[in-house]
Amino acid sequence: MPAAAVHSRSRQAPIADLALERGALGAAMLVPAQAEELIRNGHSHLFTASIHRHIFEAICSLSTDQLDYTLLIDELQRMGHEIPGMSSSISTMAL
């Protein structure tokens, strides 16, 4: 990705809407094309909740065609993010 695109994308303001953050992450979990779009146009600083930033980073590190809740939780744990209630938080994102 060109440096200019990364630089302008990183200047975007955080979403600051937890329901919107959950919806974006939930859509990424359900639809591979949405995951690709989020990875291409998103940045972790756009998420106000730290768990959402961690989930976004984990999604970015996984293959979008193999994305599922179990792999996501495993990746979060591999990244060192042990969050109480993480499984239930992730499973309700798309609701």
N, C-alpha and C positions, 0 to 999 in steps of 0.2 A: 504494500500500500504506500502511495506517495507520502512523504513527510508532511506536506501541506494538508492532506486529507486528515491525517491523524491529529495534527495540530488544531485544525478548526473543529474537529469532532470533540476534542478534549475540552474545548471552551464552552460546550453546552452546559446549561444549568441543570442541576439535579431534577429529577422528576417530581419529588416532594409530594407524591400521592401514593400511599402504600397499596391501595387497591389497584391502581394502574401498574405499579411495579409487579404485584402478584399476577396480574393478568398477562403482562408481557412475558414473564417467566413461565407461567402456566401454558400459554400458547406455544412457547418454544418447546416445552416438554411434549406437547401433543402433536405438533405439526413440524416436521423437519424443515420445511421452507421458512417457517417463522423463526426457528432456531438460527438458520443461516442468516436471515435478515437481522436478527438481534445481534448476532456476532459481528456482522459486517458494519452495522451502524451504531451499535451501543458501546458503552464504556462503563467500567465498574463505578466510576465516580457519579454516574447518573442515578444510582440507586441510593436512597437515603438510609435504608435499613441495612445494617451490616450483614445480616443473614442473606439479604437479597444480593448484596455485592459478592458474597462468597458463592452463592448459587450461580450467579452470572459467570464468575471466573471458572467455576467447575464446568459449566455448560461449554464455555469456550475451549476448555482443554479436552473435551470429549468429542467423538465423532457424532455429527448430527444424525446420521442414519442409524446409530446404535443407542440413542439417548433414551434412557428409561429411569424410573425412580431409584431402582436398586443400584444401577451404575452411578447415578448422581450422588447418592448417599455415600457409596464407596469412595468416590473421587473426593468428596468433601472431607471424609475422614483421612484419606491419603494426604490431603493438603493440610491436615492438622486442625480442621475445624470440627470440634466436638461440641455440638450445640444441643442442649437439652430440648427434647421435643422436636428434633429436626425432622424425623420421619413424618410426623403428623403435620408439621408446617409445610413440608414439600408436597405431601399428598393432597393438601387442600388448596394449593396455588391455583389450580385450574377451575375451582368451583366458583 
